């Protein structure tokens, strides 16, 4: 099992090319299932979750060609098996995104209940309720969601869908299913994350009729068929935010090429309040920060919430920065109930953090000390890398298969800007 060995204490300088977003690429790969014509995606990141999704799609009979430059060509005209088996789904919750497209195009689908990071409950009941509102008959049998259209119907029907909670993958599933439904679908309480309008723009290129994407109310007028298209996956705001926190923690001057500052307002505001200099430039985002963080940065209190608020996917990384910044901060997690699992590992590095329910109280320290730590989920692993970059001595981050699910060659990118980091087996 691979690990990362980090020798901390180095400032970061240079440029990082931010990859395409995992959370956009996965639904957009599923969107290719909506048509029998070729679809081309560019800027697709090289991630374990992407590889798993491509394996899942190939297993259905879809023709897939992947190139080294991040281009993926898909042809679902050869699809023969509208099914997502447990063996391919168990490591990735995003596999539920196959349900809407398969049901909309073929009138039936069988998708295993998903797995993924153990960061708390992310129920699929919202997906089921929404698709049932569009006329689907769905039963959960032997660990599978078995969906079909009623006898005599060939298409889903438009509906008003108001979810009990804001759900990103639910919004994406409904967008894709509604694109081929009969009549109009209105999504109330829709997620507004940048990956949602990016998916909508891809569907529009394929012939869908969508308005309001990027707001909490989306209107979709269903069409009978969608056609092929070429679409570039939006850049990964969470990868960009992770590198911003890393540079702020270590000190340095780094350009994040292609990063979108307008997708990271809440994170950038907190970084600037802390004392870092973050600037939107034509090439992307530039961050400058002095070292050590404890002498120059002030810890920031924040709470996670749905976009455009502070993202839960950045909570652990910013906590790592708070751990070495001056002062005491409170971090409130409102999205997932088990998303403080990185705290015990940070404490092993010398961080002073106490948890009280949904709140972590972080008392900044002047320095951390290298140790062996274990990643528990995707973003937790990124926070431990940041902590290791500033810790004195050697830090070993174990179980980095979590990291590989969502970061495209993180250690190579960090090494290119001056970090002393290597992958070991």
C-alpha positions as CSV (number, residue, x, y, z in Angstrom):
1,X,0.0,0.0,0.0
2,X,1.4,3.4,-1.0
3,X,2.3,6.1,1.5
4,X,3.6,9.7,1.3
5,X,6.9,10.6,2.9
6,X,7.1,14.4,3.6
7,X,10.1,16.2,5.0
8,X,8.5,19.5,6.2
9,X,9.7,23.0,6.6
10,X,10.0,24.2,3.0
11,X,8.4,27.3,1.4
12,X,6.6,26.7,-1.9
13,X,7.4,28.7,-5.1
14,X,6.4,28.4,-8.7
15,X,3.3,27.3,-10.6
16,X,0.7,24.5,-10.3
17,X,-1.6,23.5,-13.1
18,X,-5.0,22.8,-11.6
19,X,-6.7,19.8,-13.0
20,X,-10.3,19.2,-14.1
21,X,-12.8,18.8,-11.3
22,X,-13.6,15.3,-10.1
23,X,-17.1,16.4,-9.0
24,X,-17.8,17.6,-12.5
25,X,-16.1,14.8,-14.5
26,X,-18.0,12.0,-12.8
27,X,-21.6,13.3,-13.6
28,X,-20.5,14.3,-17.1
29,X,-19.2,10.9,-17.8
30,X,-22.6,9.6,-16.8
31,X,-24.3,12.2,-19.1
32,X,-22.7,10.5,-22.1
33,X,-25.1,7.6,-21.3
34,X,-28.0,9.8,-22.4
35,X,-27.2,9.6,-26.1
36,X,-26.3,7.0,-28.7
37,X,-23.9,9.4,-30.3
38,X,-20.2,10.0,-29.5
39,X,-19.4,12.4,-26.6
40,X,-15.9,13.9,-26.0
41,X,-14.8,15.3,-22.7
42,X,-11.5,17.2,-22.3
43,X,-9.6,18.2,-19.2
44,X,-10.6,14.9,-17.5
45,X,-8.4,14.4,-14.4
46,X,-6.4,11.3,-13.8
47,X,-8.0,10.0,-10.6
48,X,-9.0,6.7,-9.2
49,X,-12.6,7.7,-9.1
50,X,-12.5,8.6,-12.8
51,X,-10.9,5.2,-13.5
52,X,-13.6,3.5,-11.5
53,X,-16.4,5.3,-13.4
54,X,-14.9,4.5,-16.7
55,X,-14.6,0.8,-15.7
56,X,-18.3,1.0,-14.7
57,X,-19.3,2.5,-18.0
58,X,-17.2,0.0,-20.0
59,X,-18.9,-2.8,-18.1
60,X,-22.2,-1.6,-19.5
61,X,-20.9,-2.0,-23.0
62,X,-20.0,1.7,-23.7
63,X,-17.0,2.2,-26.0
64,X,-14.4,4.3,-24.1
65,X,-11.1,5.7,-25.5
66,X,-8.9,7.6,-23.0
67,X,-5.9,9.7,-24.1
68,X,-2.9,10.9,-22.1
69,X,-3.9,14.6,-22.6
70,X,-7.0,14.2,-20.5
71,X,-9.4,13.6,-23.4
72,X,-12.0,10.8,-23.0
73,X,-14.2,9.8,-25.9
74,X,-17.4,7.8,-25.2
75,X,-20.0,6.1,-27.4
76,X,-23.0,4.8,-25.5
77,X,-24.6,3.6,-28.7
78,X,-23.0,0.2,-27.9
79,X,-24.5,0.1,-24.4
80,X,-26.1,-3.3,-23.7
81,X,-26.4,-3.6,-19.9
82,X,-28.0,-0.7,-18.0
83,X,-26.7,-2.0,-14.7
84,X,-24.1,-0.8,-12.1
85,X,-23.0,-3.8,-10.0
86,X,-21.8,-3.7,-6.4
87,X,-18.3,-4.8,-7.3
88,X,-17.7,-1.6,-9.2
89,X,-19.9,0.7,-7.1
90,X,-18.7,-0.1,-3.6
91,X,-15.8,2.3,-3.5
92,X,-17.5,5.4,-5.0
93,X,-20.8,7.1,-4.1
94,X,-20.9,9.0,-7.3
95,X,-21.9,5.8,-9.1
96,X,-25.6,6.7,-8.1
97,X,-25.3,9.2,-11.0
98,X,-25.8,6.4,-13.5
99,X,-29.4,5.9,-12.3
100,X,-31.0,8.9,-13.8
101,X,-29.5,8.7,-17.3
102,X,-30.0,5.0,-17.6
103,X,-33.7,5.2,-16.5
104,X,-34.3,8.2,-18.8
105,X,-32.9,6.6,-21.9
106,X,-33.7,2.9,-21.5
107,X,-36.8,3.0,-19.2
108,X,-35.1,0.7,-16.7
109,X,-31.9,0.5,-14.6
110,X,-30.4,-1.5,-11.8
111,X,-27.8,0.4,-9.7
112,X,-26.2,-0.9,-6.5
113,X,-26.5,1.2,-3.4
114,X,-23.2,3.1,-3.3
115,X,-20.1,3.2,-1.1
116,X,-17.3,5.8,-0.8
117,X,-15.8,7.9,2.0
118,X,-17.0,7.1,5.5
119,X,-17.7,10.7,6.4
120,X,-21.3,10.4,7.3
121,X,-24.8,9.7,6.0
122,X,-25.4,10.7,2.4
123,X,-28.7,9.0,1.8
124,X,-29.9,8.2,-1.7
125,X,-33.6,8.5,-0.7
126,X,-33.7,12.0,-2.2
127,X,-32.7,10.5,-5.6
128,X,-35.4,7.9,-5.3
129,X,-38.1,10.3,-4.3
130,X,-37.3,12.7,-7.1
131,X,-37.3,10.1,-9.8
132,X,-40.5,8.6,-8.4
133,X,-42.0,12.1,-8.8
134,X,-41.1,11.8,-12.5
135,X,-43.1,8.6,-12.7
136,X,-40.5,6.0,-12.0
137,X,-41.2,2.8,-10.1
138,X,-38.2,2.1,-7.8
139,X,-37.6,-0.7,-5.3
140,X,-34.6,-1.4,-3.2
141,X,-33.9,-5.1,-3.5
142,X,-30.8,-7.1,-2.3
143,X,-28.7,-3.9,-2.1
144,X,-29.8,-2.6,-5.5
145,X,-32.0,0.2,-6.6
146,X,-34.2,-1.4,-9.3
147,X,-36.0,1.3,-11.4
148,X,-38.4,1.1,-14.3
149,X,-41.1,3.0,-16.0
150,X,-44.8,2.0,-15.5
151,X,-46.3,-0.2,-18.2
152,X,-47.3,1.8,-21.2
153,X,-44.9,4.7,-20.6
154,X,-41.8,5.2,-22.8
155,X,-40.5,8.3,-21.0
156,X,-40.2,9.9,-17.6
157,X,-42.6,12.8,-17.1
158,X,-41.8,16.3,-16.0
159,X,-42.4,17.2,-12.4
160,X,-41.8,19.7,-9.7
161,X,-39.1,18.3,-7.4
162,X,-38.4,20.0,-4.1
163,X,-35.8,18.0,-2.1
164,X,-35.8,18.0,1.7
165,X,-32.1,19.0,1.6
166,X,-29.7,20.5,-0.8
167,X,-28.1,17.6,-2.7
168,X,-25.5,18.0,-5.4
169,X,-25.6,14.5,-6.8
170,X,-29.4,14.6,-6.5
171,X,-29.6,17.8,-8.5
172,X,-27.3,16.3,-11.1
173,X,-29.3,13.1,-11.4
174,X,-32.5,15.0,-11.8
175,X,-31.0,17.3,-14.4
176,X,-29.9,14.4,-16.6
177,X,-33.1,12.5,-16.2
178,X,-35.3,15.5,-16.9
179,X,-33.4,16.3,-20.1
180,X,-35.2,13.3,-21.7
181,X,-38.4,13.5,-19.8
182,X,-41.8,14.5,-21.3
183,X,-42.8,18.0,-20.4
184,X,-41.2,20.5,-17.9
185,X,-39.3,19.7,-14.7
186,X,-38.7,22.3,-12.1
187,X,-36.0,21.6,-9.5
188,X,-36.5,23.6,-6.3
189,X,-33.8,23.9,-3.6
190,X,-31.3,22.9,-6.3
191,X,-27.6,22.8,-5.5
192,X,-25.6,25.7,-6.9
193,X,-22.1,24.4,-6.8
194,X,-20.1,25.3,-10.0
195,X,-20.2,21.7,-11.1
196,X,-24.0,22.0,-11.6
197,X,-23.9,24.7,-14.2
198,X,-21.0,23.0,-15.9
199,X,-23.0,19.8,-16.3
200,X,-26.0,21.9,-17.5
201,X,-23.9,23.6,-20.1
202,X,-22.7,20.2,-21.4
203,X,-26.3,18.9,-21.6
204,X,-27.3,22.1,-23.4
205,X,-24.5,21.4,-26.0
206,X,-26.1,18.0,-26.3
207,X,-29.5,19.5,-27.1
208,X,-31.1,19.9,-23.7
209,X,-33.3,22.9,-22.8
210,X,-32.3,24.2,-19.4
211,X,-32.7,27.5,-17.7
212,X,-31.7,28.8,-14.2
213,X,-28.7,26.5,-13.7
214,X,-26.5,28.0,-11.0
215,X,-29.5,29.1,-9.0
216,X,-31.8,27.3,-6.5
217,X,-34.5,26.9,-9.1
218,X,-33.8,25.1,-12.4
219,X,-36.2,24.7,-15.3
220,X,-35.7,21.8,-17.7
221,X,-37.9,21.3,-20.8
222,X,-37.5,17.7,-21.8
223,X,-36.6,16.7,-25.4
224,X,-37.0,13.3,-27.2
225,X,-33.3,12.8,-28.0
226,X,-29.9,14.2,-27.2
227,X,-26.9,14.2,-29.5
228,X,-23.2,14.1,-29.1
229,X,-21.0,17.0,-28.0
230,X,-17.5,18.1,-27.0
231,X,-17.1,19.6,-23.5
232,X,-14.2,20.7,-21.3
233,X,-14.5,19.8,-17.6
234,X,-14.4,22.8,-15.3
235,X,-11.3,23.2,-13.2
236,X,-11.3,21.7,-9.7
237,X,-12.0,24.4,-7.1
238,X,-11.3,22.0,-4.2
239,X,-7.8,21.1,-5.6
240,X,-7.2,24.8,-6.1
241,X,-8.4,25.6,-2.5
242,X,-6.2,22.8,-1.1
243,X,-3.1,24.3,-2.7
244,X,-4.0,27.8,-1.5
245,X,-4.1,26.4,2.1
246,X,-0.8,24.6,1.6
247,X,1.0,27.7,0.4
248,X,-0.6,29.8,3.2
249,X,0.6,27.2,5.7
250,X,4.2,26.9,4.4
251,X,4.7,30.4,3.1
252,X,5.7,31.1,-0.5
253,X,4.5,32.6,-3.8
254,X,2.6,30.3,-6.1
255,X,0.5,30.7,-9.2
256,X,-2.4,28.3,-9.6
257,X,-2.8,28.2,-13.3
258,X,-6.4,28.0,-14.6
259,X,-7.9,28.2,-11.1
260,X,-11.2,30.2,-10.8
261,X,-11.2,32.7,-8.0
262,X,-15.0,33.3,-8.5
263,X,-15.6,29.6,-7.5
264,X,-13.7,30.1,-4.2
265,X,-14.9,33.4,-2.8
266,X,-15.6,32.0,0.7
267,X,-12.2,30.3,1.0
268,X,-10.3,33.3,-0.4
269,X,-12.0,35.7,1.9
270,X,-10.9,33.7,4.9
271,X,-7.3,33.4,3.6
272,X,-7.2,37.1,3.1
273,X,-8.6,37.7,6.6
274,X,-5.9,35.4,7.9
275,X,-3.2,37.6,6.3
276,X,-2.3,35.9,3.1
277,X,-2.4,37.8,-0.2
278,X,-4.6,36.1,-2.8
279,X,-5.0,37.7,-6.2
280,X,-7.1,36.8,-9.2
281,X,-4.9,37.2,-12.3
282,X,-5.6,36.4,-16.0
283,X,-3.7,33.1,-15.6
284,X,-5.6,31.9,-12.5
285,X,-5.0,32.7,-8.8
286,X,-1.8,33.8,-7.2
287,X,-1.1,33.4,-3.5
288,X,1.7,35.0,-1.5
289,X,2.2,34.3,2.2
290,X,5.1,34.8,4.7
291,X,6.6,32.1,6.9
292,X,6.2,30.9,9.5
293,X,2.4,31.0,9.5
294,X,2.2,31.4,13.3
295,X,4.1,34.7,13.1
296,X,2.1,36.2,10.2
297,X,-1.4,34.6,10.0
298,X,-4.4,34.8,12.3
299,X,-6.6,31.7,12.7
300,X,-10.1,32.0,11.3
301,X,-13.4,30.9,12.6
302,X,-15.8,29.5,10.0
303,X,-18.8,27.1,9.5
304,X,-19.4,24.9,6.5
305,X,-22.5,25.3,4.4
306,X,-23.8,24.8,0.9
307,X,-22.3,26.8,-2.0
308,X,-21.7,29.7,-2.1
309,X,-20.8,29.3,1.6
310,X,-17.6,27.7,2.9
311,X,-17.4,24.2,1.4
312,X,-17.3,21.2,3.6
313,X,-14.7,19.8,1.2
314,X,-12.3,22.5,2.3
315,X,-12.9,22.2,6.1
316,X,-10.1,19.8,6.9
317,X,-7.5,21.7,4.8
318,X,-8.3,25.0,6.4
319,X,-8.2,23.4,9.8
320,X,-4.6,22.4,9.1
321,X,-3.8,26.0,8.4
322,X,-5.6,27.2,11.6
323,X,-3.5,24.6,13.5
324,X,-0.3,26.6,12.8
325,X,-1.8,30.1,12.8
326,X,-1.9,32.5,15.7
327,X,-5.0,32.5,18.0
328,X,-7.9,30.2,18.7
329,X,-10.6,29.4,16.1
330,X,-13.8,27.5,16.0
331,X,-14.7,25.3,13.0
332,X,-18.3,24.2,12.7
333,X,-19.2,21.3,10.4
334,X,-22.9,21.4,9.3
335,X,-22.9,19.1,6.3
336,X,-21.5,15.7,7.4
337,X,-21.5,14.3,11.0
338,X,-18.3,12.3,10.7
339,X,-16.0,14.9,9.1
340,X,-13.6,15.4,12.0
341,X,-11.8,12.1,11.7
342,X,-8.6,13.9,10.7
343,X,-8.4,15.6,14.1
344,X,-6.9,12.7,16.0
345,X,-4.2,12.4,13.3
346,X,-3.4,16.1,13.5
347,X,-3.1,15.9,17.2
348,X,-0.4,13.2,16.6
349,X,1.5,15.9,14.8
350,X,1.2,18.3,17.7
351,X,-1.9,20.2,16.9
352,X,-4.1,21.5,19.7
353,X,-7.7,20.6,18.7
354,X,-10.7,19.7,20.8
355,X,-14.1,18.5,19.5
356,X,-17.4,19.3,21.0
357,X,-20.2,17.8,18.8
358,X,-20.2,19.7,15.5
359,X,-17.5,22.2,16.6
360,X,-13.8,21.8,16.6
361,X,-11.8,24.4,18.7
362,X,-8.3,24.9,17.3
363,X,-5.6,26.6,19.3
364,X,-2.8,27.5,17.0
365,X,0.7,26.3,17.8
366,X,4.1,27.6,16.6
367,X,5.2,24.3,15.1
368,X,4.1,20.7,14.4
369,X,6.3,17.7,14.7
370,X,6.5,14.9,12.0
371,X,4.9,11.6,12.8
372,X,3.2,8.7,11.0
373,X,-0.5,9.4,10.4
374,X,-3.4,7.6,8.7
375,X,-5.8,9.1,6.2
376,X,-9.5,8.3,6.8
377,X,-11.1,10.0,3.8
378,X,-10.3,12.1,0.7
379,X,-10.1,15.6,2.2
380,X,-8.7,14.4,5.5
381,X,-5.7,13.0,3.6
382,X,-5.2,16.4,2.0
383,X,-5.2,18.1,5.4
384,X,-2.6,15.7,6.7
385,X,-0.4,16.4,3.7
386,X,-0.6,20.2,4.5
387,X,0.2,19.5,8.1
388,X,3.2,17.4,7.1
389,X,4.5,20.2,4.8
390,X,4.9,22.5,7.8
391,X,5.9,19.9,10.5
392,X,9.5,19.6,11.6
393,X,11.0,16.3,10.6
394,X,9.5,13.4,8.6
395,X,5.8,12.8,8.3
396,X,4.4,9.6,6.7
397,X,0.8,9.7,5.5
398,X,-0.6,6.2,5.2
399,X,-3.6,4.9,3.2
400,X,-3.2,7.5,0.5
401,X,-5.5,5.6,-1.8
402,X,-8.1,8.1,-0.4
403,X,-6.0,10.9,-1.8
404,X,-5.7,9.3,-5.2
405,X,-9.5,9.2,-5.5
406,X,-9.6,13.0,-5.8
407,X,-6.2,14.5,-6.5
408,X,-4.4,14.3,-9.7
409,X,-0.7,13.5,-8.9
410,X,-0.6,15.8,-5.8
411,X,2.8,14.8,-4.7
412,X,4.3,15.5,-8.2
413,X,2.7,18.9,-8.2
414,X,3.9,19.7,-4.7
415,X,7.4,18.5,-5.6
416,X,7.5,20.8,-8.6
417,X,7.0,23.9,-6.4
418,X,9.6,22.9,-3.8
419,X,8.1,20.4,-1.4
420,X,10.2,17.5,-0.2
421,X,7.6,14.8,-0.8
422,X,7.7,11.3,-2.3
423,X,5.5,8.3,-2.7
424,X,6.8,5.1,-1.1
425,X,5.4,1.6,-1.1
